[in-house]
């Protein structure tokens, strides 16, 4: 397996203005689709992937892309609900959310190797919980309450919906975009493509069984949601961080589809509660999977480096089992001895401990046999000077 690691792949050079336009347009389209899922308040969606999109753009293209985020957020909110005042503050909160999180990641030097180490994944997860997402939720809900577009009594519930949507967007979408930016399908071998296709096919089947509204919703179907852990563990243990993030995004899409259709294991009487439960479940299984995947990739990389170090060593490096049998030897033995020894060349060294000591034991037994005895035992039973005849 190969890990999704290294620096981002070179991308076609685009003028900053064009990049800003791409950021604004994609943010606007994704935000409009997300706001269509709002139920508790028109401006508070429990599913908010634009937060992950904005953070990914700032990490990949630099913090200079913040005007595109601000423009896309402002247009999406101004054409949905509220006033110019509320839309401006909401857009400012969305922009600060991405800027603060990206700046903190860069401050801890985690942005260039994000998701390559388990500790960095944990750091990323903590930074999505606070403070950026909290700033966005607080500024957005406060502006709506101050302008009279939201009931102050509903401030906690709207704030929780806003915050959890932003957290889910960053945790699910940002890893997917960042990790795929460092790799390409063209760089994958045929075997890797086949393994990836098998993994994604299994993920689709599990998503349909666990979350699809096409299947009849029954009380016994509720626990099926936990079947989604299977593909995530498969991706984490047998693939890499990129594939794990892809599986997490696909399962999230299936879970949201089931919730929108008032089906799936997380359906409740209140649609907003259903979405909150869905996002909480997706986050709780996706983040540990990313941490596990990064840890497995780190150990795999360490093993590869150790293997390369042994193979390139100038000295002979060999491993032996508990019976002192050789199990492996590095190529340096051929350079030093002038030939590659076969198994017959080190049978004596690899033989069991008892057979290696047998010649010395026989010599000692014969030396200790009484003088004049012609029947000394030729084996390990000859000891203490006794003759085989008993004399």
N, C-alpha and C positions, 0 to 999 in steps of 0.2 A: 504494500500500500504506500501511497505517497501522501505526504502532508501538505496542506495548503499553507505554505510558509514563504517567507522571503519578501522582497520589496514589491510594491504594486507594479504590474506590467505596464510598459510604456503605452500611453494612449495618444491618439492623434492630437496634435497641438491645436487647441481652440482658443480664439481670442477671449479675453476675460468677459467681454460684453455678451458673447454668444453663450459662454458657460453660465453666466448669470441668468440669461433668458431660459436656458434649459432647466436650471434649478427652479425658477419661478413657475414655469409652465407645469412641470411635473409635480411640484408641491401643490399647485392650485387644483389640478385634476384629482390627485389622490385625496386632498382635503375635502373637495366637494363630494366625492364618493363616500368618505368616512362620515361626514356630517349627515348623510342620508340615513345613517344607522342610529342617530341620536333619538332618544325617547324621553329621558328625564328632562332635558332642556335642549332647545334647538342648537345651541352653541357648544354643548358638552357631549362628545361622543365617547363611549367606552372603548371604542376601537379607533386608534389614532396612529396609523403607520407613518403619516407625514413627519412625526417627531424623529423616527428612525431614519427616514430619508434625508432630512435636514442634517442630522449628525453625520451620516455617511458622506454627504457632499462636502461638509467642512473638513472631515478627516482626510478625504482623498484629494480635494482641490484647494484646500486652504480656507482659513477663516475669512478671507476676502469675499467669499460667496454669500456672506450674510445678507446683503441687500436683496438677493434673489429670494432667500427664505422670507424676508420681511414682506416683499412685494406679493409673493404667492399667498402668504397667510392673510394679508390685508384684503386682497381681492376675494378670497374664499369666504371670509367672514362678512365682508361688506355686502356681498351678493346673497347672503343667507339669512342673517338676522342681526338686529341691533342697529347701532348708529355709527357714524364715522369715529366718534370718540371711543366707543367700545371696540370697534374693529381695529383701531390704532393700538390700543393697549393690549388687546389679545395678540396682535401681530408682534408687538414688542416683546411680550412674554414668550411667544414661540421662538423668536429669534434669540433672546437671551438664554433660553433653555439649551439650544444647540451650541451657542458660543461658550457658555460656562462649562458644559460637559466636555467639549472639545479642548478647551484651554486647560482644564484640570488633567485630562488624559495626557496632553503634551507636557504639562509641568512635571508629571511623574514619569515622563519618557515612555509612556505606554502606547502612544498612538502609532508608532512605526512597527511595532511587533504585537499589535493587539490580537488576542485570541490564540497566540502561539504558545502561551504558558498558562497553566491553571491559575496561578496567582494573578495574572493580568485579567483573566476572565472574571475572577471574583472582584477585582478592583473595578472593572467596567460595570458589573452588576450593581455594585454599591453606588457608583456615581450616577447610575440611571435612577436610583431611588431618591437621591438628593444630591445637590440642592437645585439643579437645573429644572427638573420636572416640577418641583415644588414652587419655584418662582413662576413658572408658566401657569400652573393651576391657580395660584394665589392672585396673580395679576388679572387673569381672565375672569374668574368668578367675582372678584372685587369690583371690576369695572362694570359687570352686568348688574350687580346689586346697587352700586352707587348711581347708575343711570336709570334704575327702576325697571330693568328688563329681567330681573330675577328676584324671587322672594328671599329675603334675608334668612327666613327660617329654614330654607332648603340649602343654605350655604354649605354645610358639611357634606351632604349627599352629592351635591353638584361638584364640589371640590374633589371628593374621593373618586367620582367617575372620571373627571378630567385628568387627575393625576395618574390613575391606574391605566387609562388609555395611553397616555404619553409614555409611561414606563414600559408597557407592553410593546409599543411601537419601536422603541429603541432596542429592547432586548431581543426582539424577533427579527426586525428588518435590517438593522445596522450590521450585525454579523454576516448576514446573507450577502449584502452588497459589498462589504469590505473584503470578505474572503473570496468571492468570485472575481473581484477586480485583480486579484493576485494570481489567477489561473485562467485557463481557457480549455474548452473541450478539444481544441486542436492539439494541445500539448499532452493529452491523455492517450495512453496506449489502448489498443483494442480490448485487451483484457480488463483494463480499468473502466472503460466505457460499458462493458458488459456487466461488471459488478455494480456500477452505478445504476444502470437500467434495472437490474434485479432489485436493488434496494428501493428505488423509486416506485417500481411496480408493486412491491410489497406494501409500501407506505400508502399507495392509493387504495389498495384492498382494505387495509386496516382502517383508513380514514372513512371509507364507505360503510364498513361494518360498525364502527364505533360512533360515528357522528352523523352519518347521512340521514336526512329526513325521508329518503326514499323507503327506508325500512320502518315498519310499524313500531311506534314507541310503546314499550311496555315497562312495567316496574323491574323486570328481570334484566332489561337492557342497560340500566344505569351503570353497573360496574364495568360495562364494556369500554367505557372511556379510558380506563387504565390500560387497556390493550395497547394504547398509543405509546406506552413506554417501550414496547418491544422494538419497533423500528429505530427509536432514538438510541437505545443501547446497542443495537446492531451497528448503526452508523458510528457511534462513539468508539466501539471496541475494534471494529473491523475496517473502518474507513478513516476519515479525517474530519477536521473541524468544519471545513467547507460543506461536506456532505451532511454533517450533523445539523448545521444551520439550515440547510435546504429542507431536510426532513421536518425540522421544527416549524418552518414557515408553511410547508404543505399541510401539516396536521392542524396548524392554527387556522388555515383557510377552511378546511373541512369542518372544524369545530364552530367557526363563525357562521358558515353556511347552515349548519344544523340549527344553530340558535336563532338565526334570522327567520328560518322557516318554522319556528316554534316546535322544533323537534330536537333529537339528540339527548344525551344524558344530562345536560345542564339546563333543560327547559324548566322555567318557573312561571308563575302567574304574572309576574312583573318582568317585562322584557329587559329593562335595565339591570335588574338583579341577575337575570340569566346571562347577560353579557359580562357582568362583573365576575360571576362564578367561572365562566368560560375562560376569561383572561387570566384569572388567578391560577386555574389549573394549567393552562398552557405555559405560563411563566414558571410555575413550580416544577415542571418536568423538563422544560427546555434549558434552563440555566444549569442544573446539575449535569445534564447531558453534555453541554459545552465544556464544563469544567473537566468532566471525565475524559472527553475527547482530547482536550489539550494536554492532560496528564499522560494519556496513553501515547500521544504523539511525541511528547518530550522524552519518555522512556524509550520509545522506538528509535528516536534520533540518537540518544545516548548509546544504545546498543550498536547502531550503525557506526558511530564514531569509534567505539571501542574495537569493533571488528576491523575497521580500516587501520587503526593504530597497530593492532597485532599483525595484520597481514603485511604492513610496510616496515615492521621493525627489523633492525639489522641483526638482532640476537634471536636465538631459537626460543620460541615461546610455545609451550605445550601444556595441555591439560590432562589430568589423570583422574580416574575414578577412585573409590575407596579401596579397591584391590590393587591400586597402583598400576592399572592398565592405562595405556595412552588412549585417549579419546580423540584428540586432535593435535595437530602440529602446524605451525605457520610455514610459509614458503621459504623462510630464511634457512631452513635446514638443507634445502637443495643448493642454495648459494654457498653455504659453508662446507658441505660435504662433497659437492660436485655432482650429486645425483639425488633423485627423489626416492627415498627408501620405500619399498613395498611392505606389505604386512609381514612377509617372511623375514625381512631384515630386522624387525624389532619384536619377534616373537618372544625372545628371551626376556626382553625388558617388559613386555606386555603380559607375560605369563602370570598366573596366580602366584601369590606370595609363597605358598607351600612348595610349588614345583621349582621356584627359584632357589630355595634353600635345601632342596633334596640332595644335590651332590655333596655339599658340606656335611650333611647329616650322615650320609653313607660312609664318608671318609672317617668321621669321628667314631662311628660305630665299629668299623673295622679296626681302627687303632686301639679301641678299648676292649676288643675281644681278647680272651685269654690266649697266651702264647701256646701254639701247638694245636689250637682248635681249627679244624678244617671245615667247620659248618657254621661260620659266622653268618648271621642273618643279614641279607642285603636290603635292608629297608629301615623304616623308622622304628621298627620293633626291636632292633638290636640296641641295647643300652645296658649300662651298669656292669659291663664286662662279662655278661653271661654268654654261654655257648648255646647254639641252637639245639644241641642235644641235651641240654640241661646240666652239663658238667661245668 
